[in-house]
Structures are given as C-alpha cells and as structure tokens.
Amino acid sequence: MSRPFRFAVAGAGAIAGFYLDYCQRRADKEGIVLAGACDPVPGRADTLTAKYGGRAYASMEAVCADPDLDAVVILAPPPQHAPLAKQALQAGKHVLLEKPLAQSVDDGRTLVNLAAGSGLTLACSPFILLGDRQQRVKKLLAGGALGRPVLAVADQFHGALEMWHAGAAQFYRDSRGPLFDVGPYPLSLLIDWFGPVASVSASGGTLIPDRIGLDGKPFRVDVLDFVSAHLRFRSGVLARVDISNVDRGSNLHGLEIHGTAGSLSLSRLMDFNAEMTIAHGNSHDWVEREGDPSAKPANGVDWSAGVYELARAVRERRAPANSASLGLRVLQTVFAIEEAARSGKHIAIEAFS
C-alpha cells in the first residue's frame, strides 16, 4: 500500500464544499487524505475543516511550510489562481487549480514551465473530461465510430447567476463573465478530443447590464454575458460554442458531433452519465442510446475526480488527463474568443508544443 497522499485546500468558499462532499462520499479513498484548508476570510477554514476534517491553516504560507503535505487544491477566486499556484509550486507542492489557469496567457505559460522545471504535477479544472460518458465519446471518436469528425456544436447556458448565487456579482467581475467562468467546460472537451484551435471568430455582448442580487442591491455588469464563438481546429474540425449568463431557463446544456459516417449527441456536456445517442450512416434516427438524460445535482459532476486524478498521476508519474498544458490551450482560446467578440476580427491562435 502506498503512503497517504495528503492535500490541503486553498480557498474555503462554496466550491470547496462541492469538492470535499464528493471526496467524502468515495467508498475507496485510495489513501487520499484532506490535511486541512486555509482562507483569508476569518473562520471560513475552521468551518470547512470542522465538517470535513483536517486542520485550519493560518495562511497559505503555513500550508506551503507543511513538510507532510503533497499537494494544494486551489479553489480561491480567479485573480488569486496564478499567485497561489506559483507559491505552492515554489514550495515543492503538486497543484490542482480551479479554472481558469491564470488571468493572462503569459502567467499561465509561466506556471506550466515552473511545474515542468520543478518536476511537479500541475493540473487544472475543468476535469469533466474524466467522466464516464466523456471518456466514452473520446474512445468512439478515436475508433472512427463517426468517420472523420467535421463539425461540433456545444451550448453552455449557465443561467443568470443572481437568481440563485449570493455572490453573483463577483462572477461577473473576478471571473470575467461566463466565457471565463463556464466556457472552459465545453472548450476543454473539444480541445481534448480534436486538438488545439487554430483560429476563432465570435460575436457577443453585455445583453443585461443592470442586475439585482439576492440581497436586493443592484449591480452593473460590463463583461460579455453572452458569447457565440466559431472555432477552427488545426485538425480541420469546425465548431460553434455558445456561452450564456442571460437565460432564466434553458435546455441548452449539451453538444453534438457530426462526422462523415455518423452523428453523436450528448444531452448534458458536464454530466458524467449524460445520455449519449448515436446515428449511423445515412440514418436520421438515433439508433444507439446509453446514459441518463435527466438533470442531476451539481450538474452530474463527480467533483472529487480532479483530486483523485492528481493523486493517481503523481503516483504513476504521468501527466494528468486535465493537464495544465490543456488548461493553457483553453486559456488561449478563451482570450482569443473575447478579443474576437469585442473587435469583430478573426483571431489566429499561436501554436505551442
């Protein structure tokens, strides 16, 4: 039996509860242990560790100074992602980072190079590509089930956050709107399946600039709250991706892939057990079905999957499926989409190995 893999959480807000709830539900913990948490908000780390275990570290410096700690899972607001990841890597810790990887492509590249040069593992959300259904799609594509893929369409209609989230304003400010907050979900899948994006064009806007939070206080949105992007992959695949925080209710949560010998539909792109249907040849009928089309709590995501993939990757001395290199490609693409939507120009994306 390998020794325990000990991780701490940096950022004890709402998303930490998702991660740790699902870690706690795991029947086989695989020797993966929560060592504790830190958060700059007084009392927040104490509350989290009282529920899930471990200690409340006084600071990120205390986390990094713990000699028995293997990894840090960074769940802080986006502006803190790169600085905290850099701090953890420099302290010799492996890192799982919430998306986006960084606030700029240059900062993201710096993190990737720092991890590689230090012999450390840096993983980045989203990790929905680890889901059973998402892995099944990848295998079908690799096996030629659809022939040559030529077109993909994906919708990430995430809703107006102020209808349910007490801190909605920060997502439009710190997370730079839905493109950066939830756009990485469909983009990470498409880039994992089809490779890097060569160029993008996009349209979008701030369609609902004046909003009211759950506390009744108005706030102003100046980020893009809707984006429709067209992507051209280096592999030749074309894709359309729509991302929204405008909708009050929507059934647009899935994706389709069309190839020269068939089509595939995934009912909910984030759901680890979403319904997948396939049409073959010249048929217009969906003749194969598997999975569950119904909506599920937490979008059907196993929020422990990223932590467990990080530990397995470290133990097996391999890159994680949700690698920082993939996160950097997603970040490049997100910034290119934003530039294209604001400028109306067609934006080429720099290739990197």
URCOR-V82023 format. One record per helix or strand of 2 or more residues. SS is the DSSP state (H for helix, E for strand). FROM is the first residue (numbers start at 0). LEN is the number of residues. If there is no record, write none. Layout:
ss->SS from->FROM len->LEN
ss->SS from->FROM len->LEN
This chain:
ss->E from->4 len->6
ss->H from->13 len->12
ss->E from->31 len->7
ss->H from->43 len->9
ss->E from->54 len->2
ss->H from->59 len->6
ss->E from->70 len->4
ss->H from->77 len->13
ss->E from->93 len->4
ss->H from->104 len->14
ss->E from->121 len->3
ss->H from->127 len->3
ss->H from->131 len->11
ss->E from->148 len->9
ss->H from->160 len->3
ss->H from->167 len->6
ss->H from->177 len->4
ss->H from->182 len->12
ss->E from->196 len->9
ss->E from->209 len->3
ss->E from->217 len->3
ss->E from->225 len->8
ss->E from->237 len->7
ss->E from->254 len->5
ss->E from->261 len->5
ss->E from->275 len->5
ss->E from->287 len->3
ss->H from->296 len->4
ss->H from->304 len->12
ss->H from->323 len->20
ss->E from->346 len->2
